[in-house]
Amino acid sequence: MGKRVIFASQHSLHKMKNAFLLFLLLFLLLGCTNNIDKQKIEKLQGQIDTLNKKLTLIKPGLGEIMSTIQVHHEKLWFAATNENWKLSEYEIGELKEAFEQAFAIETDRPETKNIPMIFPAIDSLSHAIDKKDVAMFKKHYLLLTNTCNNCHILNQHEFNVITIPTSPPVTDQEFKAKR
């Protein structure tokens, strides 16, 4: 019976040793995996940081976006007053998209918080374009223009006054509808 106890103890010791080695192996593997994950995370974070720097370099500023808006504002006037409703639909869509872009990407600029005030005027213009009504369009275009100026006043940019255009912004585009 003494030999059996010794054998059982050696057998238990052997099992414990194997269990310990297995535990140690798993611990090391997890540690290595964790280290690999940390290395992957650090590498990915480096890539994100680099892309953010590049994005900042190519992201248009609010002034550039507003200049784009101004051109679409002018082109919209000439398209609708010439009853080019397809071009008018396009230009009102471009205006809305540019305002949405400014609101979305220039979040660090306090003046962008007022951009939503412009959307009702754009919606009114869209309705006039859908109705193909020049008189209604002119009324709502004036509303849009005044809303732009009110936004400028709210943001201490009252020196930037928008008006109804008197000449086309570009000379290489036909604004009359092709029937």
C-alpha positions as CSV (number, residue, x, y, z in Angstrom):
1,M,0.0,0.0,0.0
2,G,2.9,2.3,0.6
3,K,4.1,1.9,-3.0
4,R,0.6,2.8,-4.2
5,V,0.6,6.1,-2.1
6,I,4.0,7.0,-3.5
7,F,2.9,6.2,-7.0
8,A,-0.3,8.1,-6.6
9,S,1.6,11.1,-5.2
10,Q,4.1,11.0,-8.1
11,H,1.2,10.7,-10.5
12,S,-0.5,13.7,-8.9
13,L,2.7,15.6,-8.9
14,H,3.2,14.8,-12.6
15,K,-0.4,16.0,-13.3
16,M,0.2,19.1,-11.3
17,K,3.5,19.8,-13.1
18,N,1.8,19.3,-16.5
19,A,-1.1,21.5,-15.5
20,F,1.4,24.2,-14.3
21,L,3.3,23.9,-17.6
22,L,0.1,24.2,-19.5
23,F,-1.0,27.2,-17.5
24,L,2.5,28.8,-18.0
25,L,2.3,28.1,-21.7
26,L,-1.2,29.7,-21.9
27,F,-0.1,32.7,-19.9
28,L,2.9,33.2,-22.2
29,L,0.7,32.8,-25.3
30,L,-1.8,35.3,-24.0
31,G,0.9,37.7,-23.1
32,C,2.4,37.4,-26.6
33,T,-1.0,37.8,-28.2
34,N,-1.7,40.8,-26.0
35,N,1.6,42.3,-27.0
36,I,0.9,41.6,-30.7
37,D,-2.5,43.3,-30.2
38,K,-0.8,46.3,-28.6
39,Q,1.6,46.5,-31.4
40,K,-1.3,46.3,-34.0
41,I,-3.2,48.9,-32.1
42,E,-0.2,51.2,-31.9
43,K,0.4,50.8,-35.6
44,L,-3.2,51.5,-36.4
45,Q,-3.3,54.5,-34.2
46,G,-0.2,55.8,-36.0
47,Q,-2.0,55.4,-39.3
48,I,-5.1,57.1,-38.0
49,D,-3.0,60.1,-36.7
50,T,-1.3,60.3,-40.1
51,L,-4.6,60.3,-42.0
52,N,-6.1,62.9,-39.7
53,K,-3.1,65.2,-40.4
54,K,-3.6,64.6,-44.2
55,L,-7.3,65.2,-43.9
56,T,-6.7,68.5,-42.1
57,L,-4.5,69.5,-45.0
58,I,-7.1,68.8,-47.7
59,K,-10.3,69.7,-45.7
60,P,-11.7,72.9,-47.2
61,G,-12.1,75.8,-44.8
62,L,-15.4,77.6,-44.1
63,G,-14.4,80.4,-46.5
64,E,-13.8,78.0,-49.4
65,I,-17.2,76.4,-48.7
66,M,-18.9,79.7,-48.5
67,S,-17.3,80.8,-51.8
68,T,-18.7,77.7,-53.4
69,I,-22.1,78.4,-51.9
70,Q,-22.0,82.0,-53.4
71,V,-21.3,80.7,-56.9
72,H,-24.2,78.2,-56.6
73,H,-26.4,81.0,-55.2
74,E,-25.6,83.1,-58.3
75,K,-26.0,80.3,-60.8
76,L,-29.4,79.3,-59.2
77,W,-30.7,82.9,-59.9
78,F,-29.8,82.8,-63.6
79,A,-31.0,79.3,-64.1
80,A,-34.5,79.9,-62.5
81,T,-35.0,83.3,-64.0
82,N,-34.3,81.8,-67.4
83,E,-36.7,78.9,-66.5
84,N,-34.0,76.3,-66.7
85,W,-35.7,74.2,-64.1
86,K,-33.4,71.2,-64.4
87,L,-30.3,73.4,-63.8
88,S,-32.2,75.1,-60.9
89,E,-32.9,71.7,-59.3
90,Y,-29.2,70.9,-59.6
91,E,-28.1,74.2,-58.2
92,I,-30.4,74.1,-55.2
93,G,-29.2,70.6,-54.5
94,E,-25.6,71.8,-54.6
95,L,-26.4,74.7,-52.3
96,K,-28.0,72.4,-49.8
97,E,-25.1,69.9,-50.0
98,A,-22.5,72.7,-49.5
99,F,-24.3,74.0,-46.4
100,E,-24.6,70.4,-45.0
101,Q,-20.9,70.0,-45.7
102,A,-20.0,73.2,-43.8
103,F,-22.2,72.1,-40.9
104,A,-20.7,68.6,-40.8
105,I,-17.0,69.3,-41.2
106,E,-16.5,72.7,-39.7
107,T,-17.8,71.7,-36.2
108,D,-15.0,73.6,-34.4
109,R,-16.2,76.9,-35.9
110,P,-18.9,78.6,-33.7
111,E,-20.5,80.3,-36.7
112,T,-21.6,77.0,-38.2
113,K,-24.1,76.4,-35.4
114,N,-26.4,78.9,-37.2
115,I,-26.3,77.1,-40.6
116,P,-29.6,75.2,-39.9
117,M,-31.4,78.6,-40.2
118,I,-30.8,78.5,-43.9
119,F,-32.6,75.2,-44.6
120,P,-36.2,76.5,-44.5
121,A,-35.3,79.1,-47.1
122,I,-33.8,76.4,-49.3
123,D,-36.9,74.2,-48.9
124,S,-39.1,77.2,-49.9
125,L,-36.9,77.7,-53.0
126,S,-37.1,74.0,-53.8
127,H,-40.9,74.2,-53.7
128,A,-40.9,77.2,-56.1
129,I,-38.6,75.3,-58.4
130,D,-40.9,72.2,-58.3
131,K,-43.8,74.5,-59.2
132,K,-41.8,76.1,-62.0
133,D,-43.0,79.5,-60.8
134,V,-40.6,82.3,-61.5
135,A,-42.5,84.9,-59.3
136,M,-42.5,82.5,-56.4
137,F,-38.9,81.7,-57.0
138,K,-37.9,85.4,-56.9
139,K,-39.8,85.9,-53.6
140,H,-38.1,82.9,-52.0
141,Y,-34.7,83.7,-53.5
142,L,-34.9,87.1,-51.7
143,L,-35.7,85.2,-48.5
144,L,-32.7,83.0,-49.0
145,T,-30.5,86.0,-49.6
146,N,-31.8,87.8,-46.6
147,T,-31.3,84.7,-44.5
148,C,-27.7,84.5,-45.6
149,N,-27.2,88.1,-44.6
150,N,-28.9,87.6,-41.2
151,C,-26.6,84.6,-40.6
152,H,-23.6,86.8,-41.4
153,I,-24.8,89.5,-39.0
154,L,-25.3,86.9,-36.2
155,N,-21.7,85.8,-36.7
156,Q,-20.1,89.3,-36.9
157,H,-19.6,89.0,-40.6
158,E,-22.0,91.8,-41.5
159,F,-19.4,93.2,-43.8
160,N,-20.1,90.2,-46.1
161,V,-23.4,91.3,-47.8
162,I,-25.0,89.0,-50.4
163,T,-27.2,90.5,-53.1
164,I,-29.3,89.3,-56.0
165,P,-26.8,89.0,-58.8
166,T,-26.8,91.3,-61.8
167,S,-24.5,89.4,-64.1
168,P,-23.7,85.7,-64.4
169,P,-20.8,84.4,-62.2
170,V,-19.4,82.6,-65.2
171,T,-19.5,83.5,-68.9
172,D,-19.0,80.1,-70.3
173,Q,-22.3,78.6,-69.2
174,E,-25.7,78.9,-70.9
175,F,-28.5,79.5,-68.4
176,K,-31.4,79.4,-70.8
177,A,-33.3,76.1,-70.9
178,K,-32.9,73.9,-73.9
179,R,-36.4,73.1,-74.9
